[in-house]
């Protein structure tokens, strides 16, 4: 892992603004990698900004009980994919500021915040399903964290694990669709087993 981080640091230093995607299914280790990367960037005094794609989901009424199958709701309706393409991904390369909706789970509301991006350095987008067709082509490099379904499920809390049926209906079917349709292991620049 440290070897990959070192390689990324050298790439970042050679460009004005470098956009990295850290893709992986739920509980594959994305947050752990982000923490390691953040520590290295701080030590190297490289400017950065991290985006967690789950911060930008839509309110519950747009992604639950919509009449579609649960896996479809999770994959297609969890985010406003086209809006994020136009108002987030397309602006990452040369905009100084971006206005983004941030979701608050406790109130089930979104709040628009203005994010100021560093002129040079690293922009990291971390989350699931980053290599969907609408968002492809916006990254300088994509890492995919590959972890088995059972190992990822074991990382869930005891309370969450009690509802395995929800995982089977909602999350795992969407993940299977993503893996089979978009082949993220093949299209990622680097695959890391976690």
N, C-alpha and C positions, 0 to 999 in steps of 0.2 A: 504494500500500500504506500509506504513512504517513497519508494522508487517512482511510482506513478505521480505522486504529489510533486516530487522534485522535477520531473519532466514537465508537468503543467506550469510550474513556476518559471522555468526557462522559456516556455512558449509565451507566457504572459508578459515577461520582460521584453520580448521582441516585438510586441504590438501595442498599439494605443489602447484599445479596448478589446478584451478577449471574452467570448461568450461560451460558457461551459454548461452543458446539460448533465445532470446526474439523475439518470433514469433507473428505475427499479420498482418492483412490486412492493406492496405494503410489508413493512418489517424486514426489508432486505439489507438494511444497514446504511441507508442514505444519510440519516442524521449523524451517525457516528463518523462517517467519512467527512461530512461538512465540518464537524467540530475539529477534526484533525487538520483539515485544509485551512480553516480559519486561524488556527494557532500558527501554522507555518506562514501564512500571509502576514499576520501581525509581526512575527519575528523578522520577516524579510522586508517589512515596511512597504508592502504593496497594497494599494487601494483596492477595495472590493465592495461588492454589494451582493447579498444572498436573497434570493426569492424562493419561497416555499409555495409551490403551486396550489397546495391545499388552503393557503390563506385567501385564495381568490375564488372559492366555490360560491355557488348561488344559494339563496335561501331554500329552506326545506321544501316549500310548496313546489319549487321548480325541479326537485330531484327525487321526491318520494310521492307515492300514490298518484302517479301521473297517468296511469292506464297502460303504460309500457311495462315490459318485464323488468324485474329489479336489476339485472345485470346491465341492461340497456340504460336504465336511469343512471347507474353509477358511471358507465363509460361515456355516454353521450350527453347527459344532462347535468352532471355534477358541476361542470364549469360552462360558462358561455364561451365555447371554443372559438367561434368566429370573432366575437368581440375581443377576446384576448389576442387573437392573431393580429387584428387591425390596430388595437390600441396599446398593446404591450410588446409582442414579439417584433412587429415591424418597426418599432421605435427604439429598440435596444441599441442598434448600431450607432446612431448619430444624434439622438435626442439627449438633452441635458436633464430634462425632467419628464416624468410619466405620472399621470393620474390613474390610480388603480383602486378598485373596490377591495376592501379587506373585510372578510367575514368574521362576525362575532357569534360564536356558537351559543353563548349564554343568553343572548337576546334574539338570535336568528335574524340578524340584520347585517347589512353591508354599510361600510363607511368608506367614502372616497378619501384617499390620502395622496398627497403629492410626494413622489420619491425623487430625490436628486441623485443622479448617477455620477460616478467618478468619470472624469474625462479620459483617464488611463487606468489600467488595472484589469481586474477580473470581475465579470458579472456571472454569477452562478444561479441557475434555475434548477431546483431540486424537486422531484416529485414523480408520480406515477404517470404512465402513458405519454411521456414527453415526445416519443417518436411517432405519434399519430400523424397522419398525412398533412393536416392543417398546420402543424408546427415544425415540420421538417424543413431543413435548409436555413434555419435561423441560428444554428449553433456552429461555433468553430470546431468544437469537439463534443462528443457525447460518450459518457461512461454509462455502462449498464451493469448494475449489481445483480448478479445471478445467485439466487438462493432458493432451495426447494420449498415447496408449499408447506410441507409438514414442519420443517425447521422454522419457517416464518410464523406458522400458527403457534408453535411452542413459545414464541416470543411475545405473544399476546397476554394480557392479564387473565387471571383466573375467571373473573367475571365475564370478560369478552368471550373466552373459550366456551362458555356454557351455551352460547348461541351459534353452534357450528352450522346449523341449517341456514342461517343468514349468510354466512360465508359461502356456502355452497350455492345458494340462489343468486346472491348479489355480487360478491367480490370475486370469487373464484371463476365464475362463468365469464365475467368481464375480463379478468386476467387471461383466461384461456383464449378469448376472442382476440385480445391484443397480441398475444404471443403468436397465434396462428395467422392472423391477418397482416400484422405490421412487421413481424420477424425482428424484434428489437435486438436479439442476440446477434443477428447477422448484420444489421445496419449500424450498430454502435461502433465507434472507433476503438473502444477498449471495453472488454468484458472482464469483470472481476468476480470471482467466486467468493461468496461470503457465507 
